Amino acid sequence: MTWSGCATPVPGTAPFVAGVVQIRGNVIPAVDLRVRFGMEPIAQTLDSRVVVIRSNDRHVALIADRAREVVKLASDVIKPPPPVVLEQSAGFVKGVAQSGPRLFMVLDFDKVIGEESVHAAQ
């Protein structure tokens, strides 16, 4: 079973919108990150996770292959991505950060959930 089977499909939505899911009594849209990033969908595993993101008053569930932990990064450690990453990531990567030996890619939330065109029109 794929994650889209766990979400209630919504007709007319973008292909990367798996549907809506109920999380703690709230119905929120679910974005399949694999589909959004142009990858093939995969079957759900024990490592699969739904990560709920809040930006302003908006909540969105991101369906991910796996998630190990939540990390809080100070804004001053986030740097622009290297030019090749910026050019090849279709605008999804907003920055990179290093914390100890670990490297993180910071995603553009509006782009990931498909709202960049909404903000551009305003």
ROTIRO-716513 format. One record per atom (N, C-alpha, C): x, y, z; residue in one letter; atom name; residue number from 0. Coordinates in steps of 0.02 Angstrom, whole numbers. Atoms other than C-alpha are relative to their C-alpha. Layout:
PT    east   north      up  code  site  pos
PT       X       Y       Z     A    CA  NUM
...
***
This chain:
PT    east   north      up  code  site  pos
PT      43     -59       0     M     N    0
PT       0       0       0     M    CA    0
PT      44      62       0     M     C    0
PT     -37     -62       1     T     N    1
PT      65     173     -42     T    CA    1
PT     -33      50      48     T     C    1
PT      27     -51     -46     W     N    2
PT      41     327      66     W    CA    2
PT     -64      31     -27     W     C    2
PT      61     -30      26     S     N    3
PT     -90     394     -53     S    CA    3
PT     -61     -41      19     S     C    3
PT      56      42     -24     G     N    4
PT    -197     246       6     G    CA    4
PT     -21      18      70     G     C    4
PT      16     -20     -68     C     N    5
PT    -192     320     182     C    CA    5
PT     -33      69       2     C     C    5
PT      30     -66       4     A     N    6
PT    -254     490     124     A    CA    6
PT     -65      -7     -40     A     C    6
PT      62      -1      38     T     N    7
PT    -428     527      61     T    CA    7
PT      12      44     -61     T     C    7
PT     -14     -40      61     P     N    8
PT    -406     583    -121     P    CA    8
PT     -49      57      -7     P     C    8
PT      41     -58      13     V     N    9
PT    -473     753    -171     V    CA    9
PT       2      12     -75     V     C    9
PT       1      -9      72     P     N   10
PT    -529     768    -353     P    CA   10
PT      24      70     -20     P     C   10
PT     -21     -64      28     G     N   11
PT    -446     905    -456     G    CA   11
PT      63      29      30     G     C   11
PT     -61     -26     -30     T     N   12
PT    -292     926    -347     T    CA   12
PT      61     -20     -42     T     C   12
PT     -63      15      35     A     N   13
PT    -113     923    -411     A    CA   13
PT      19     -73      14     A     C   13
PT     -19      70     -10     P     N   14
PT     -38     748    -433     P    CA   14
PT      39     -13      64     P     C   14
PT     -40      10     -61     F     N   15
PT      79     774    -284     F    CA   15
PT     -41       6      64     F     C   15
PT      44      -3     -59     V     N   16
PT     -68     806    -166     V    CA   16
PT     -32     -69       7     V     C   16
PT      26      68     -12     A     N   17
PT    -104     633     -95     A    CA   17
PT     -73       1      21     A     C   17
PT      68      -7     -24     G     N   18
PT    -268     698     -24     G    CA   18
PT       0      36      66     G     C   18
PT       3     -29     -67     V     N   19
PT    -319     746     151     V    CA   19
PT       6     -56      51     V     C   19
PT      -8      47     -55     V     N   20
PT    -276     660     314     V    CA   20
PT     -26      32      63     V     C   20
PT      22     -26     -64     Q     N   21
PT    -343     676     489     Q    CA   21
PT      57     -10      50     Q     C   21
PT     -54       1     -49     I     N   22
PT    -209     720     616     I    CA   22
PT     -26      36      63     I     C   22
PT      22     -28     -64     R     N   23
PT    -261     748     797     R    CA   23
PT     -65      40      -6     R     C   23
PT      66     -30       8     G     N   24
PT    -439     790     746     G    CA   24
PT      -4      54     -53     G     C   24
PT       1     -50      53     N     N   25
PT    -389     910     607     N    CA   25
PT       8     -33     -68     N     C   25
PT      -6      25      68     V     N   26
PT    -412     876     422     V    CA   26
PT      46      48     -37     V     C   26
PT     -50     -42      34     I     N   27
PT    -260     939     326     I    CA   27
PT      22     -33     -65     I     C   27
PT     -24      29      63     P     N   28
PT    -191     918     150     P    CA   28
PT      65     -37      11     P     C   28
PT     -61      40      -4     A     N   29
PT     -55     788     125     A    CA   29
PT      36       2     -67     A     C   29
PT     -42      -4      59     V     N   30
PT      88     812       1     V    CA   30
PT      47     -59       0     V     C   30
PT     -46      56       8     D     N   31
PT     181     658     -60     D    CA   31
PT      66      28     -27     D     C   31
PT     -63     -31      20     L     N   32
PT     361     719     -64     L    CA   32
PT      34     -35     -58     L     C   32
PT     -31      36      57     R     N   33
PT     420     582    -182     R    CA   33
PT     -30      24     -66     R     C   33
PT      34     -22      61     V     N   34
PT     290     632    -312     V    CA   34
PT      17      73     -14     V     C   34
PT     -15     -72       9     R     N   35
PT     322     818    -283     R    CA   35
PT      69      11     -28     R     C   35
PT     -68      -7      24     F     N   36
PT     508     794    -314     F    CA   36
PT      14     -39     -64     F     C   36
PT      -8      34      64     G     N   37
PT     476     695    -474     G    CA   37
PT      26     -71       6     G     C   37
PT     -23      69     -10     M     N   38
PT     519     524    -400     M    CA   38
PT     -59     -47      -3     M     C   38
PT      52      50       2     E     N   39
PT     422     363    -415     E    CA   39
PT     -27     -12      71     E     C   39
PT      27      16     -66     P     N   40
PT     301     328    -271     P    CA   40
PT      24     -69      22     P     C   40
PT     -19      66     -26     I     N   41
PT     349     182    -158     I    CA   41
PT     -52     -23      51     I     C   41
PT      46      28     -50     A     N   42
PT     255      67     -42     A    CA   42
PT      19      25      69     A     C   42
PT     -10     -21     -69     Q     N   43
PT     235     119     138     Q    CA   43
PT      43     -52      37     Q     C   43
PT     -41      44     -40     T     N   44
PT     364      47     258     T    CA   44
PT      -6      20      73     T     C   44
PT       0     -19     -71     L     N   45
PT     390      49     446     L    CA   45
PT      37      65      11     L     C   45
PT     -38     -63      -6     D     N   46
PT     509     197     417     D    CA   46
PT     -40      60     -25     D     C   46
PT      38     -55      29     S     N   47
PT     378     301     324     S    CA   47
PT     -29      44      55     S     C   47
PT      25     -48     -49     R     N   48
PT     321     458     415     R    CA   48
PT     -43      53     -33     R     C   48
PT      37     -60      19     V     N   49
PT     195     598     403     V    CA   49
PT      26      55      46     V     C   49
PT     -28     -56     -37     V     N   50
PT     279     760     456     V    CA   50
PT     -47      59     -10     V     C   50
PT      46     -56       5     V     N   51
PT     158     900     496     V    CA   51
PT      39      65       8     V     C   51
PT     -34     -64       2     I     N   52
PT     223    1073     453     I    CA   52
PT     -51      55      10     I     C   52
PT      43     -58     -10     R     N   53
PT     147    1236     514     R    CA   53
PT      38      62     -23     R     C   53
PT     -28     -63      23     S     N   54
PT     182    1398     424     S    CA   54
PT     -56      52       5     S     C   54
PT      53     -48     -16     N     N   55
PT      84    1547     488     N    CA   55
PT     -59     -40      28     N     C   55
PT      58      37     -26     D     N   56
PT     -91    1475     513     D    CA   56
PT     -15     -61     -43     D     C   56
PT      12      56      45     R     N   57
PT     -74    1339     381     R    CA   57
PT      37     -62      22     R     C   57
PT     -29      64     -16     H     N   58
PT     -43    1156     420     H    CA   58
PT      -1     -44     -63     H     C   58
PT      -5      47      57     V     N   59
PT      15    1030     288     V    CA   59
PT      37     -61      24     V     C   59
PT     -34      63     -15     A     N   60
PT      62     847     307     A    CA   60
PT      46     -17     -58     A     C   60
PT     -48      20      52     L     N   61
PT     219     798     212     L    CA   61
PT      13     -75       9     L     C   61
PT     -10      72      -3     I     N   62
PT     230     612     173     I    CA   62
PT      72     -14     -21     I     C   62
PT     -72      10      10     A     N   63
PT     413     561     188     A    CA   63
PT      18     -74       6     A     C   63
PT     -25      69      -5     D     N   64
PT     509     398     165     D    CA   64
PT      20     -16      71     D     C   64
PT     -21      10     -69     R     N   65
PT     581     421     339     R    CA   65
PT      17      68      31     R     C   65
PT     -20     -59     -38     A     N   66
PT     616     550     474     A    CA   66
PT      27     -25      66     A     C   66
PT     -32      24     -61     R     N   67
PT     735     523     618     R    CA   67
PT     -13      46      59     R     C   67
PT       6     -47     -55     E     N   68
PT     716     680     720     E    CA   68
PT     -20      69     -27     E     C   68
PT      14     -70      17     V     N   69
PT     663     862     721     V    CA   69
PT      60      39      25     V     C   69
PT     -59     -39     -16     V     N   70
PT     809     983     719     V    CA   70
PT     -18      74      -7     V     C   70
PT      10     -72       4     K     N   71
PT     798    1168     758     K    CA   71
PT      66      33     -18     K     C   71
PT     -60     -33      24     L     N   72
PT     924    1271     661     L    CA   72
PT      -7      76       9     L     C   72
PT      -1     -73      -4     A     N   73
PT     970    1451     698     A    CA   73
PT       4      28     -70     A     C   73
PT       2     -29      68     S     N   74
PT     939    1563     548     S    CA   74
PT      70      20     -24     S     C   74
PT     -67     -21      22     D     N   75
PT    1121    1620     548     D    CA   75
PT      44     -57     -25     D     C   75
PT     -39      57      25     V     N   76
PT    1184    1444     508     V    CA   76
PT     -25     -22     -69     V     C   76
PT      28      18      66     I     N   77
PT    1076    1431     351     I    CA   77
PT      32      45     -53     I     C   77
PT     -35     -35      53     K     N   78
PT    1175    1479     197     K    CA   78
PT     -34     -15     -67     K     C   78
PT      26      15      66     P     N   79
PT    1126    1491      13     P    CA   79
PT      29     -66     -26     P     C   79
PT     -27      63      27     P     N   80
PT    1144    1325     -78     P    CA   80
PT      52      15     -54     P     C   80
PT     -48      -9      55     P     N   81
PT    1290    1301    -199     P    CA   81
PT     -38       9     -66     P     C   81
PT      34     -14      64     P     N   82
PT    1247    1361    -376     P    CA   82
PT     -28     -63     -35     P     C   82
PT      24      60      35     V     N   83
PT    1233    1184    -447     V    CA   83
PT     -62     -28      34     V     C   83
PT      60      24     -36     V     N   84
PT    1108    1135    -311     V    CA   84
PT     -58      46     -15     V     C   84
PT      53     -48      15     L     N   85
PT    1009    1293    -339     L    CA   85
PT     -28     -10     -70     L     C   85
PT      21      10      69     E     N   86
PT    1004    1262    -527     E    CA   86
PT     -36     -66     -12     E     C   86
PT      26      66      13     Q     N   87
PT     964    1077    -519     Q    CA   87
PT     -57     -22      46     Q     C   87
PT      50      23     -48     S     N   88
PT     841    1070    -374     S    CA   88
PT     -70      26     -15     S     C   88
PT      66     -26      21     A     N   89
PT     695    1152    -466     A    CA   89
PT     -28      49      50     A     C   89
PT      23     -50     -48     G     N   90
PT     688    1285    -330     G    CA   90
PT     -22     -28      67     G     C   90
PT      22      29     -64     F     N   91
PT     647    1163    -190     F    CA   91
PT      48      13      57     F     C   91
PT     -50     -10     -53     V     N   92
PT     810    1191     -95     V    CA   92
PT      12      75       8     V     C   92
PT      -6     -71     -16     K     N   93
PT     813    1361     -11     K    CA   93
PT      66      17      33     K     C   93
PT     -63     -12     -34     G     N   94
PT     971    1341      90     G    CA   94
PT      31     -65      23     G     C   94
PT     -34      57     -29     V     N   95
PT    1097    1224     168     V    CA   95
PT      27      22      68     V     C   95
PT     -26     -15     -66     A     N   96
PT    1156    1213     348     A    CA   96
PT      41     -58      23     A     C   96
PT     -42      52     -29     Q     N   97
PT    1290    1118     439     Q    CA   97
PT      -4       6      76     Q     C   97
PT       1       3     -72     S     N   98
PT    1275    1064     619     S    CA   98
PT      45     -58      20     S     C   98
PT     -49      53     -13     G     N   99
PT    1428     969     676     G    CA   99
PT      18     -32     -66     G     C   99
PT     -17      34      63     P     N  100
PT    1464     836     546     P    CA  100
PT     -59      -8     -48     P     C  100
PT      60      11      40     R     N  101
PT    1285     838     481     R    CA  101
PT     -15      59     -46     R     C  101
PT      18     -50      49     L     N  102
PT    1227     931     327     L    CA  102
PT     -75      -5     -12     L     C  102
PT      72      -3      10     F     N  103
PT    1046     986     304     F    CA  103
PT     -17      42     -61     F     C  103
PT      28     -41      54     M     N  104
PT     950    1048     153     M    CA  104
PT     -64      31      27     M     C  104
PT      59     -36     -23     V     N  105
PT     821    1180     195     V    CA  105
PT     -45      10     -61     V     C  105
PT      46      -3      57     L     N  106
PT     669    1167      82     L    CA  106
PT     -40      64       1     L     C  106
PT      45     -57       7     D     N  107
PT     563    1309      16     D    CA  107
PT     -71     -26       9     D     C  107
PT      66      28     -17     F     N  108
PT     397    1266     101     F    CA  108
PT     -53      19     -51     F     C  108
PT      51     -22      48     D     N  109
PT     290    1371     -17     D    CA  109
PT       6     -38     -67     D     C  109
PT     -11      37      63     K     N  110
PT     369    1286    -169     K    CA  110
PT     -20     -73       8     K     C  110
PT      16      71     -10     V     N  111
PT     350    1112     -95     V    CA  111
PT     -75     -12       0     V     C  111
PT      72      11      -4     I     N  112
PT     165    1134     -60     I    CA  112
PT     -37      31     -59     I     C  112
PT      31     -26      61     G     N  113
PT     134    1221    -227     G    CA  113
PT     -31      68       7     G     C  113
PT      30     -66     -11     E     N  114
PT      95    1394    -159     E    CA  114
PT      43      57     -26     E     C  114
PT     -43     -54      23     E     N  115
PT     238    1491    -239     E    CA  115
PT     -35      42     -52     E     C  115
PT      35     -38      52     S     N  116
PT     125    1541    -384     S    CA  116
PT     -55      44      31     S     C  116
PT      51     -39     -35     V     N  117
PT      -9    1602    -262     V    CA  117
PT      31      64      27     V     C  117
PT     -34     -58     -28     H     N  118
PT     116    1718    -175     H    CA  118
PT      26      46     -55     H     C  118
PT     -25     -41      55     A     N  119
PT     188    1778    -341     A    CA  119
PT     -56      43     -30     A     C  119
PT      56     -36      29     A     N  120
PT      14    1832    -399     A    CA  120
PT     -24      57      46     A     C  120
PT      24     -51     -47     Q     N  121
PT     -15    1938    -243     Q    CA  121
PT      38      65      -6     Q     C  121
***
